[in-house]
């Protein structure tokens, strides 16, 4: 298959310093509903590199799909500029933009077989018959559908239909592919399988993917970078690891996986660490470079799997807080504990199950929670 030329690979935390495939400059979208102005997107700026797998992640109504539709040309921005490969396409209709879009519904033609569905766009563009044969054959091999050319959509599973829709979009060789929650209709196990397949296909064809999803694990699994959106704005734009380990805001910390938020006041700054005091024996150590100054309020986040639960206080230089186990839930590979701290805050702890299946603590037990200083992250503007 002839692939677009993509210079190098995009790493998870890469700065966009290659060819820009898609640029949004202060793009906003407003609607008037029953005389009231609704701000769906509030001045979003993005720079998506060529060959990047880029995700727009957020809850329903956050503006992610509206943002994608403005990239595709299905929505006109109220203000701002949309560029594709440096060209201003803000006022260019969808059929003249070199992008294709894949929807959750697939929108396959039920009376056509796989081959006919995939070849449809090429035939409309009057591509030569031999080239159609070659390109359709190549893309069906990429998506793993060789040998199923004669099947109709009703004879295929949801995952196979999704592959047909993907092949139909890719066979036209767009410079960017936009995917609006394409795995949403699949069951959980198949969705996980298709996440890996989509990433493989994207690497193989080498074009830019822009992916809209509300599923955090989906975005973390596939993306080179993620824009986490909330209420029409981008709250954080970074690689999956940075977004998970160093969330920029309380919203991001809460939306991406499970996170604990703990409030306190910085009582001291000593060398590499700031100390957040919660009680006479409790303390949380924060890397001083990311912590507020002495006497200032702070909100820190720590992930449940970073925390150790024990019945005794540790002597090591770690964050340590005391509390009472209020809930224990068995989840197969790990136990989930909810611990109520002496100050009233609740902290969730994930502990991998021991080989004998026993729990470290039971409901009502007094315990100590501890974690390394680098796992406390102070949230900006919280």
N, C-alpha and C positions, 0 to 999 in steps of 0.2 A: 504494500500500500504506500502511495506517495504521501509523505507526512509534511506538515509545515515545518520550516526550519526554526528550531527553538534553541537559543544559545544557552547551554548550561541548565542546571536544575535549580529549582527554587527550594531553599531550605526552610524549615518550619518557622524560623525567626528572621527570615531574610528581609532586608530593606529592599524596596522596589528600586533597583538601579539598572534594570534592563529596559528593553522596549516596552512602553506602556501600551497595553491592549485596550484598556477601558479607563477613561478618566471622568469622574464626576466632580464638578467644581461648584460648590455651594448650591446644590440642587435641592429644590423644595417643591412640594406639591400640596395645594390647598383645594378643598372642596367646599361648596356651600350646601348645607343640608338643612332644609326647613328654615332658611334665612340665617343660619348660624355657620360661621366659617370653621371648618375642621382642618387642622394642620396635620396631614398624614405623614409628611416628611419635612423636617425642619433644618434645611441647610446642610446636607450631607456632602462631604468631599471624600473621594476615594481615588486611588491610583492602583489599578490591577495590572500586574505584569503579564507579558506574553508567556503562555505555557503554564500559568499558575492555576491551581485548584483553589478557588476563593469562595468562601461561604458567607452568606448573610444569615445570621442566626438571631432568633428572638421569639418572643411569645406572639400569639395572634394579635393583630392590630398594631404591631410595633412599626410598620412601614416597610418591611423587607420586600414583600411582593410588589408593592407600589414602586419601590426603588428599581427592582428588576424590570418591571414593565416600562419604566422610563428609559432604561438601557435598550430594551427591545424596540421602543418606539410606539408601544400600545398606549402609553400615557404621555401627555405633554407636560413638561415641568412648568410650574407657575413662575419659577425663576431658576437661573443657573444654566450651566453648560454641560452637555454630554459629548464626549469625544471618543471615537473609535480609531485607534492607531493614529492619533494626532489630528484627525479630521473632525471638525465640528459637525455633528449629526443631529443636533437638538431639534431641527425642523425637518429632518429627513424622514419619510414614511418608513414603516417597518420592512416592506418588501425591497427597499433599497439599502438596507443595512446588512452588512455581511455577518449576520449572527442568526442562529437558529434557536428555537425554544422547545423544550420538552416539558409537557405538563403531567400532572398526577393522573389524569384520565386516559393518557396514551393517545386517544383519538385516532385509532387505527380504522381503516376501511374494512368492515366486516365481510364484504363480498369479495375481497382480494386476498390472495395468499401472501405468505411472507415476502417472497420475491417481488410480487407486484406492489406491495406496500412500500418496500424499500426503494424500488425503482421509480416510484410515482413522480417524485420531484425532478429526477433527471430527465424523464420522458417529457414532462411539461417544458423543460428548458431546451428540449430538442437536442440532447446529447446523443452522439453517435451510438448505434446499437452495440457495437463491439466494446466501446468504452463503458457503457452501462453494464454490460455483462461482467467486465473485469472489475469495475468498482463495487458492484453489488456483491460479487463473490468475495472480494477482499474484506469488505466491512462485515459480512456475515461471519467470516472466519474470526475476525477480531472479537465480535460479541458472542462467539460460541454457538452460532445457530446453523453452521454448515450441516446439510443433510435434512434440514427442516423447511426447505424453501417452499414446498407445496402445501404446507399446513395453513389453515385459516385461523384467525385470532381465537375463535371459539374453541379450537382444538388445542390451545396452548395454555400453560399455567400463567399466573400473573407475572412471575419473574421473566418468563419467556416473552410475554407481550411487552414488558418494559424494555427488553433488549431490542425488540423489533422497532419500537419507537425511537430508541437511541440510535440504532443503525440508520433509520430513515433520516434522522437529523444529521448524522455524521457523514453520510454518503455524499452530501452536497459540499463537503469540505468547507464549512464556515470557519471564519477566523476566531470565533468565540461561540461557545454553546452555553445557553442559559437553561437551567433546570429548576423548575418550581415544584418542590416537594415530590419528586418523581417516585419515591419509594413509599409514600404515605399509605397506599392501598394494600401493601404487602403485609403478610404476617411477620411476627418478630424474628423468627429464625431465618426466613428468606430475606428479610430486610438486612440483617447482619451480613449474610452471604453477598448480597448485591452491593453493599457498601465497599467491600474489598474488590469486587469485580469492577465497579465504576472507577475506582482509583487506578486499577490496572489498565483499564481501557483508556483513561485520560493520559496516563504515562505513555501508552503505546502510540496513540494518535498525536500526542504532543500539542494539542490546542488548549486554549484558555477555557476553563470551566468556571461558571459562576453559578453557585448552588444555593438555593433558598431552603431553609429548614427551621423547624422549631425544636428538633431533636438534638440535644447537646452531644450525645455520644456519636451520632452520625457526623456532626461537624468535626469533632475531635479526631475521629477515625480517618477521615478522608482529606482534610483541608491542609494546604500549605499555610494559609492565613485565614483568620476569621474576623469578621466585623460583627460584634455583638450589638444589636439594636434594641432600643427601648424608647417608646413614646416618640418615635420619629427622629431620634438622634442616634449616633454611634457612640456607645459608652466606652468601648475599647476595641482597638484594632491591633491584633498581634498574632503570633503563632499559637497553635494549640497548647503547647507546654506552658508558655508564658501566661496565657489566659487562665489556665487551670491553677498554676502554682502562684501566680502573682496577679490576682484580679484587681482591676483599677478602682472599682466601686463596689458598694454593698450589693447593688443589683447583680453585677456580674458574678460576684462571689456566691450569691444565692441561686442564680439561674444555672450556672455551670456546675453540675454535680451537687454534692452535699457539702456545705461549709458551715462552720461555727463562727458566729460573730460575738465577740466579747468586748464589753465597754470598760474603760478604766481611766486612770490618770497616771501620767508618767511621774514616778516619784524620784527617779535618779537616772543620770546618764553616766555610765562608767566604762570608758574605753570603747570597746566594740559593741556594747549592748546598752539599750535603755531598759529600765525596769518598770513594768506596769504592775502596780500593787492592787490587789483585790481584797486582801485581808491580812491578818497578822502573820500567817505562815505562807500565804499564797503569793506567788510572783510569776509574772510572765516576762521572759526575756525577748527583746525585739532587736534585730540588727540596727545599730544606731544610725546608719545611713538613711534608713527609710522611716525612722520614728520621729514623732513630734518632740518638741523640747520639754525640758523639765517643767512640771506643773501644768502641762497642757493635757486636755482630754484626748483620748485615742480610741479608735475602734480597730481591733485586730481580727484577722480571720485565720483559722487553722483548719486543715482538712481532717476528717474523722480517721482516716487510715494512718495519719502521721502520729496519732496519740497512743501512748501506752497506758494501759489501766493496770493498777496493782493495789494490793492491800496496804503496802508500806510506802512511806516517803523515801525517795531516792536521795543519795548524797551528791549526785553529780550536778554539774553546772547546767541545768536544764530548766525549762518552764515547768512549774508544778502548782497544781490547784487541787483542792480537796472538795469532795462532794459525796452525795448518796445516790446509789443506783436506783432509778425510778422505773426503768423498763429494760428488759432483755428480750431481744427477738432473734430467733435462730433463722439464718438465711442460707443454710447449706454450707457454702465455702467459708462463711464468716458469721460472727455474731455481731449484732448491733446493740450497743448499750446507750441508753439515755441517762446521763448523770446530772443531777441538780446540784449546782455548786452551793457553797455555804451562803453566798450572796444572792442566790435565787435564780441565776442564769442557768439555762439548760445547755449541755454539751453532748453531742453525739460522738460515739467512738466506734470504729469498725476494728474488730480483732479477728484475724484469721483463726479458724477452728483448730484446736489442738488435735493431735493424732488420735487421742482417746475420746474425743468428742466432748470433753468437759468444758465448763465455762470458768473463767477467772473469777467472776463475781456473780452474785445473784441479786434479785430485787431486794432492796432494803439495806444492802451492804454499804459500809463506809469505805471509800476508795480514794486513792490519789491518782491523778492524771498527770502525765508528763510528756514533754516533747522537746525536740531540739530547738535552739533559738532561731535557726534559719527557717523554721517552718511557721513562725509567727510573722504575718505580713500586715503592716499597717495600711489601712485603706485611705486613699486620697479623698479629701473633702467630706469625710464621714463625720 
